[in-house]
Amino acid sequence: MVTSSRPSRTEVLSVLDFNPETGVFVWRERTEHPWWARSWDLVRWNAKWAGQVAGTKHPQYGNLSIGIWRRQFKAHQLAWLVYYGDWPPMPIDHINGIPDDNRISNLRLADKSQNAANSKRPINNTSGYKGVSYNPRYKLPWRAFIYYKGKQIDLGRYASAEEGHIAYVHGSEKYFGAFARPV
């Protein structure tokens, strides 16, 4: 039974198995449960879920969540808990940018700026380049910018989107290092 708002590593491992190489959680067979007094409920649950891959993919963001004792938890946070023994102290970044790839080798701690820096180009981007926008009112219509620690940093105005992208790549490497994803 959960003793706090978040389950412990032991509590998670009592209901799930985790493979750190694949990042996949699988439901364990249950032998008892505090809510179920009837044994046929356990038999029915085990017949349907035991051995099945756990997690539901978020339709918009693509990350997985897993329900444990009527509460939803992000699968990458559970992976961190199971592998390292403690809940992550800050947000977790998926290195390859695939939000349902929860292999331990693909997870790292990141602050909000670093996590955003590793995101892909937004769908509504019209310039074709991350961090580059167009405004025809200026002589140099292409503007490069980057967000760092909650502030927008102007990287200059350029004659072409490609020049703006080059400025964004340099700025991204300067401010984010290993977390930079310029495309």
Buried (B, 14 or more C-beta within 10 A) or exposed (E): EBEEEBBBBEBBBBBBBBEBEEBBBBBBEBEEBEEEEEEEEBEEBBEEBEEEEBBEEEEEEEBBBBEBEEEEBBBBBBBBBBBEEEBBEEBBBBBEBBBBBBBBEBBBEBEEBBBBBBBEBEEEEEBEBBBBBEEEEEEEBBBBBBBBEEEEBEBBBBEEBEBBBBBBBBBBEEBBEEBBBBE
